[in-house]
Amino acid sequence: MNHFDLRDGRLFCEGVALETIAEEVGTPAYVYSAATLRRHYAVFRDALAAEPALAGAFIAFAVKANSNQAVLAILARLGAGADTVSEGEIRRALAAGIPAERIVFSGVGKSQAELAFALGVGVREINVESEPELLTLSRLAAARGARPDLAIRVNPDIGAGGHAKITTGAGESKFGVSLREAARLYALASADPHLNVRGLACHIGSQITDLSPLAAAYGRLADLTRELRASGYRVDRLDLGGGLGAPYFNSPDPPGPDAFARVAAAAVKGLDVEATFEPGRVIAANAGVLLARVEHIHARPDGRRFLVLDAGMNDLMRPALYESFHDIRPLAPRPGPALAYDVVGPVCETTDTFAKSRLLAPLEAGDLVAFMTAGAYGAVMANEYNSRRLAPEVLVDGARWAVVRPRPTYDDLIARDRLPPWLGA
Ligand code: LLP
């Protein structure tokens, strides 16, 4: 459930008409609903809490899904931790009020500087993805006299997810080490006085709508846990990653947090481990929309109708990258039969196409629309291609709203480049 709904023919976010924001802030613009973020977090947390096997589970919001400080601050106040994959994300989480003891540092290519930074601030856990990373971490920890908590990220050779490009758990993908390697690295880490290996981690993909691959992957992690314990190693944490799908409204709703929690609980039952979860999309996706304005409608003699928007693939990359579906809703739907539109942006690329032959209520130049389910992997993946400025971000909380990242000015855009002295005026 989210807090974007039509009231008297106008699309609202909580107590604010989205038109008001579009008029005052301009378009394109991202809008987030605080109530929806709070609700999604609570539903996820309560689903875990209902499973005794998941008692004490730790939730680390995947900052990559939405790293706006305001979004992180809302989740921080609910007690959420953060799953981070760069120094920038760690810094954002800290700045938003998530303490280091609640920050997990994941990622396939952490630099030495980033690992040193994570050690310096004392993050909760480092999820190590390869032997070279383990050796580097050991050396850096020894040099600082630190003994970081870590988990070994396993690639369970089970891929899942809404698109091949967002699958991470297949054997050939770059993430984590094989089960066999994991046992060897675990032994290595356990024997290292500078490392405190706590457990295993996995994350097999994103937008997962069928829970069976997750059950299988968790089962492999549980088997490895028993094996390691039988060899005398301590395993007291399992990081089960993120990946649960969010509804995008073009197919049946994916299983909810309850069903997901049951699957996780069944896998860890009897192991007496502290489970960590790293949800991103399921918390943030339906808590955000991208507002856009219709520039014009370009009707071709062959009957094709292009709805040309002021938002482009640089603002919302998902359709161009993964052929993702985003529901498109007019902010004030006009009466009349739906028409088929090819919905495109202004960027000079054929792939700047959000939807083909999409049936929408009739639209006119100047009308406003919202791309739904854009709160996760939306603004964070935006870029300035075609020298387009990044879309601003707005947070609504009840009847209040605030710009939580302003649109850069053209001066900001230009001032970032430097002419070398020999080309200067
Ligand atoms: N943990 C790790 C280690 C991850 O790599 C990810 C996402 C998550 C947690 C959060 O997964 P979620 O709960 O959000 O599915 N840009 C793509 C999604 C890429 C996800 C990458 N990893 C998209 O727009 O669909």
Boltz pocket constraint, residues with backbone or C-beta under 6 A from the ligand:
constraints:
  - pocket:
      binder: B
      contacts: [[A, 62], [A, 64], [A, 65], [A, 83], [A, 106], [A, 107], [A, 166], [A, 168], [A, 203], [A, 205], [A, 206], [A, 207], [A, 208], [A, 241], [A, 242], [A, 243], [A, 244], [A, 278], [A, 279], [A, 280], [A, 281], [A, 282], [A, 318], [A, 322], [A, 376], [A, 377]]
      max_distance: 6.0
